[in-house]
Amino acid sequence: MDLHEALFTTRAMRRLRPDPVPDEVVARILDAGVRAPAPGAVQTWRFVVVTDRAVMGRLAELWRTTRDQLLEVVPTLYHSEIQARSSQYLHDHFEDVPLLICGYGPPGSQMILAPALWSMCLAARAEGVGSTFTTLLTRAKDDVDAIVGVPADAGLELIAALPMGYPLGRWGVASRQPVQEVVFADAWGAPSRWQSSANHD
Ligand SMILES: Cc1cc2nc3c(=O)[nH]c(=O)nc-3n(C[C@H](O)[C@H](O)[C@H](O)COP(=O)(O)O)c2cc1C
């Protein structure tokens, strides 16, 4: 797949088929992820890849409890009805998610994990596998550790998790604020001479 197309169409895919993602595909996704940059190439990341149905079932319960708690505190979590429905679908079907990549790193290592995890999302896109970059489960990271067996003395914490699977829906270009609204040329406030091509809200 053309890199440009992958960059434009890798977006949150929460409606996933339960069909397993073949191991050779998972291997390519992971291998792409660990090529990501890190400061001084520290590579302090670790990944727990969940495909076991019983483990996913326990994580699904945790996902639902955590999301319910968050929605009680932040009822206006979603920007649109479409986003709310997509999130609800994942909530209702989490146990059917075929693949979950949990990214671990030293406390506060979001900047180290994010490039690797996003590379995995892009690599998944190239394989026709949908993904969503999520941090919800970090609100219950000790419980996740207990479920996937991360020892308390590992010195690592859950940074983000990627539910993945073949999508039920269609791929589309991610809708974002156009370049000309978020970019300045040379000085803050100066108009951008670069513009987005199309497909923006
Ligand atoms: C750091 C980060 C944390 C996120 N956490 C969650 C999450 O916990 N649950 C979720 O469903 N989506 C999560 N998302 C996905 C965003 O909601 C999504 O990227 C955004 O709504 C844009 O959606 P789109 O790519 O489909 O247009 C997260 C994204 C990022 C970058």
The ligand as a Gaussian input file, in Angstrom:
#p B3LYP/6-31G(d) Opt

LIG

0 1
 C       -3.350000       9.378000      22.958000
 C       -4.669000       8.862000      22.441000
 C       -5.545000       8.246000      23.327000
 C       -6.758000       7.717000      22.864000
 N       -7.552000       7.016000      23.730000
 C       -8.677000       6.435000      23.261000
 C       -9.443000       5.596000      24.112000
 O       -9.104000       5.377000      25.274000
 N      -10.560000       5.011000      23.617000
 C      -10.945000       5.201000      22.309000
 O      -11.963000       4.632000      21.897000
 N      -10.227000       5.986000      21.459000
 C       -9.107000       6.591000      21.900000
 N       -8.335000       7.338000      21.054000
 C       -8.733000       7.488000      19.638000
 C       -9.313000       8.869000      19.340000
 O      -10.597000       8.957000      19.898000
 C       -9.364000       9.056000      17.812000
 O       -8.060000       9.014000      17.324000
 C      -10.005000      10.348000      17.429000
 O      -11.336000      10.394000      17.866000
 C      -10.006000      10.528000      15.908000
 O      -10.778000       9.498000      15.336000
 P      -10.622000       9.151000      13.798000
 O       -9.208000       8.813000      13.578000
 O      -11.536000       7.982000      13.553000
 O      -11.038000      10.344000      13.007000
 C       -7.121000       7.873000      21.499000
 C       -6.237000       8.513000      20.608000
 C       -5.026000       8.990000      21.071000
 C       -4.068000       9.641000      20.096000

